[in-house]
Amino acid sequence: MLAALLALPVLAAAEAGGPTQAPRNEIAGTWRMVSATLEQDGRIERPYGQRPGGLLVFTEDMHFVEVLTDRDAPRFASDARGGGSDAENRRAMATSIGFYGTYTVDAQGRFSGNRVEGATFPNWVDAVRTTQQLQLTVEGDRLLEQFVRPDGGRVRAEFVRVR
């Protein structure tokens, strides 16, 4: 009799489809940027050049790192990282970004927001963005990142999953 009573919860769970598992985190993994555009005032620019480089990494423990660059950016005249001219530093800042932090997903495993903990652009540190400010959409092995900058420019970046 005791064995039968103890088995009831197991049988009930089996009949109900068993224990439910959390949905797969669809953005977890490593993504390589393949294109990026900035649309502003009717113009379309390529903020990371014609051959953008970059990775977007989402870890299973809910951290992310994003580093985006222009692969064709000219080298600095000086080999010392802090020895760039004003023009070289301005160009480097304008054509690259690196930041990291934590992220969340919703009940369906889709991106639902992030918090920036550190960035090469100090104004982003401690920024919290929800899907109102930042949209990440996964379609198969492609990820589309879209957001509107404070100056109204619309940024779109496309990534492919690294296998």
Order of alpha helices (4+ residues) and beta strands (2+ residues): alpha-beta-beta-beta-beta-alpha-beta-beta-beta-beta-beta-beta
